[in-house]
Amino acid sequence: MAGKSLKGRHLTGMTDLSAAEVTLVLKTAMRMKKSHYAGTQKLPLKNRVLAMIFQKPSTRTRVSFEAGIAQLGGVGIYLSAGDMQLGRGETVADTARVISRYVDCIMARVFSHDDIIALAGNSRVPVINGLSDLEHPCQVLADLQTILEKKGRLAGLKLAYVGDGANNMAHSLMVGCAMMGMHVTVGTPKGHDPNSDIVKKAAAFAKKNRKKLEVLRDPLEAVAGADIIYTDVWASMGQEKEHAKRVRIFKPYQVNSKLVAKARKNAIVMHCLPAHRGEEITDDVVDGSHSVVFDQAENRLHVQKAIMALVV
């Protein structure tokens, strides 16, 4: 549903938004970023309460949401699984039915995307996906803001994601970038392709915008001519036991100076953090002139403030 207001809406994944609504979020975020630095931030969420459910711990998600709601005049309540009856067998649906009677918005960082859907399906207030195993929409919106700031546009650019194609970042990037008129390539080894349903959704956006969406095996081919190179950890939270095996599989997909040289000279390198330096990305790249990883980390704050202000 397109429009200038997202009031009352959930953000469970990128397809909850249209391209026009993504643009609205980005414009709002960039305006809020300017007012933040100018010291003129208004308080549109004064006395509003955000419940922050964390099944998985996080540095960036917790600090950016908690700081964000405070900067908008509201209060954030941190809830780990151990702080709630979820840890003692209460259903996600019942948790949503109860908590949504106390607060104005729920943000959840969960293991299973099904939990996000259950929260949204049973909540009286907007639910924001702070991360699930399928998608990470808040991060991708912050990434799009960063690309727009660095490149001045989105349409027509090429983003190459290199690494685990079944990763939640790969999924949301494919959809979000294709939706906004960008070419997308995913460089990933066989057996680690993106979710087929996500590929279909992203391919439909790419076709509509007359852009390319490709899943390739050769990482150098994937980044050829890219404006943006993106990577993420090879073993996500919950995959620690597979770490050694995954390092062997994904080693050819490391973002290093040789790979970056295959992209455009002014290409930017992105990583949603935390980075396992020396694995999916080398120190010289993450700290080098192409890197914008800390700018994109900051933009989590501004884009999430925009999302909260628009949906509450």
N, C-alpha and C positions, 0 to 999 in steps of 0.2 A: 504494500500500500504506500504510494508515494505521497509526499506532502511536506509542509514546513514544520510539522509537529510529530514527534514520536511518543507523545505522552501516553503512558499506560502500556507501552509495547515491551515485549521481551527481546533480548538479544542472545539467542542460543547459538547462532552460527551466522556466517556471512550472508546466506540467502534470506535471512530475516529482513535484510535491507535491500532497497533498490539502489541503482547507481546514483540517482538523485539524492537519496537519503544518505548515502556514503559521503557525497559532496557536502551535504548539510552538516554532518558530523565533523568533517575536516575543517570546514569554514568556521564552525563554532569553536573547535579546538584551537585553531590558529588565532582567533580573536581573543579567546581566554588566555592564551599564552602571552599575547601582547599586554593584556591588562594585568596579568600576574607580575610581569617585570616592571610595568609602569606603576604598580601599587594601587591600581584602580579596580581590582576585582570586586564584583558585586556579590551578594550573598543570596542567590536564588533558592538555595536549599536550607535556609535558616530554620533551625529546630527540626529538620528532617533527620531520620535515622536510617542508616545503612547496616544491614546484617551481612557480615562477611564470613561465609562458611568455607573452611579450609580442611578438606580431607587430605590435601597435599600441602606441605609447607612451601613458602616462597618468600624471597626478598623483595623483588620488584612489585609483585602483585599486591602484597600486603601494604607496603609503604606507600605506593602510589595511590591506592584506593583510600587508605586511611587518611593520608595527607590531603587527597583530593576532596573528600567529603567535608573535612575540616575547613579547607580553604573556601568552600562554597557555603559555609555557615552551619553545616550539619555535624552529626556524630556518627562514627563507625564503631560497631561492636564486633570484635574478633571472636569467632567461634570455631575451635578445632573440633574434630570428630569426638575427642575425649571430653569436650565441654558440653556435649549435647547427648540426648538419649539415642541418637543415631548409633553411638558406640555400644548401646545396650539393647539394640534390636528394634527401635522405633523405625517405621518405614519413612522413606524420603517424602512420600506423599503426605503423611501425617505431620511431618516436620514442617513442610511448606504451609499446610493449612493453619498451623499454630503460629509460626513465626511471622507470617504475612499479616496477622492481626495485630502485631506489635510494632512493625517497622514500615517504612515507606518504600524500601527497595531491598532486594537480596542479590548479593554477588556470591557466586560459588566457584570454587576451584576444586575439581573432583577427579576421580580416577575414570569413571565411566560416563560417557555422554548420556546414557540412559537416565542418569541421576539429574542431569540438567533438564532433560525433557520432563521428568516427573516433577521436579520443582516448579517449572513453568506451567505445567498442566494443572497444578493444584494451588497455585499462589494467587492471592488477591492483588499483589503488587508486582511491579516489573522485576524480572529475573535477568541478571547479566551473567553470561558465561565468562568466568575469569580464567578458565582453561579446562578442557576435558581431553580424553584420549583421542577424540575425533577432530576437534577444532580449537582454535585460539583466536577468536575474532577481535578481542581488544588489542592484542599485539599487532595484528595485521592492520588495523585501522591506524595505530601509531606508526607503523611502518610506511603506510601510504602517505601519512602526513609528512614523514621524514623525506620520502622520495620527492614529494611535491615541493618541499622547502629547498631541497638540494638541486632538483632538476627543473623546477618551474612548471612542470606538467606531469601527467601520468600517461595519457593516451599516446600510443605509438612507441613507448619505451619497451625494452626487453629485459625481463627479470629471469635469471637462471638460478634455480634452487639446486644445490648439490648436496647429496647425502642420502639419508633415509627417506625415501618417497612416501612411506606409510606414516610419516610423522604428522602430528596435528598442525604444525606450522606449514608444511608443504600443502596440506589440504586447504587451509584457509587462504594461503597465498594464491593458490591456483584459482580459486573462486573469486577472491577479491580483486586480483590483478586483471583477470580476464573480464570481469564485470566492468572495470574502469578503462577498458580498451588497450590493455598492455599485452604484448607477446610473452608467453611463459614457456620455459623449458625446465624439465625436471631431469637431472642426471642422477640415476640411481641404479644399483646392481639388480640383476634378475632375482625375483623373490621378495623384493622390497618396494614394489610398485604402489602408487597411491590407491586408496579406496576407489573401487570402480564406480560407485554412485557419485562420489565427489568428482571424478574425472568426467562423467557424463554432464554434470551440472556446469563445470568449468568449460567444457567443450562447447556447450550450448551458448554460453556468454561469448566465447571466443568467435564462434561462427557468426553470431549476431553482429559483432563488432569488426568482422573481417580480419581477425588476428589469428596467430598460430598458437596452438597448445600442443606441446610435444613431450613425450617421455622417452629419454634416450639412455643408452648404456655408457657411452663415452663421455666422461666429465669435461674433457677439453672441447668436444663438439658442443656440449650443452652450453658452455659459457662463451662460445665464439660470438663476438659482436655484442655481448651483453652490456647493458647500461648499469645493471645491478646484479651483483653476485650475492646469494644468500645461503647461509648454512645454519645448522643447529647440531646439538649434541647427537652422537651416534647411539647412545644408550640412555633413553629417557627414564624418569623416575619410575621405579617398578620393574626396570629391565636390568638391574645391577648384576644379576647372575649371568647375564648374557654379554657382559661388557667385553671380556677378552675376545670372544668369538666375533663380536661386532667390530672391534677394532681391526681385526684381520680382514674382514669383509669390506669395510668402508675405507681402508687406508688409501686406495687409489683416488678417493673422492675428497681428499684433504684440500682445503682452500689454502694454497701457498702461493708464493710469488710466481712460480711457473704457470699455475692455473690463472691467476689474475692477469698475467701478461696476454692471455688469449682474448680477454674482454676488451672493450673500448678503453682508450687511454684515460678517459675521465670517468671510468666506471667507479661506482661506490660499492663497498663491501658491507654487508649487514649480517648481524647475528643477534638473536633475541635474548641471549645470555640466560644462565651462566655459561661461559665458554670453558671447555676443557682444552686449554692451551696445549699445543703440541699434538693434539688428536685431530679434531675436525677443522681446526684453524691454527696457523702458526703465529707466534708472537709478533714477528715482523709485519704480518698482515693486519692483525687485530689492533696493533698500535701504530700502523702506518698511515700514509697520507690518503689512502683510498677508504679507510675505515670511518663509518659513521655510527658505530655500535652504541656509543654513549649518548649521542643525540637521539637515537631511536628509543633508548631506555628512558630518557627524560620525557619523551613525547607520550609515554604511557600515562603519565600524570595528566597531561593536558587533554588527551583524547578521552580518557575515562571521566574527567570532569565534564566534558561536553556530553558524553553519553548519559551520565546521571542527570545532568540539568535538563536534557531533552526528554528523557523517559519518565521522570518523577513528576 
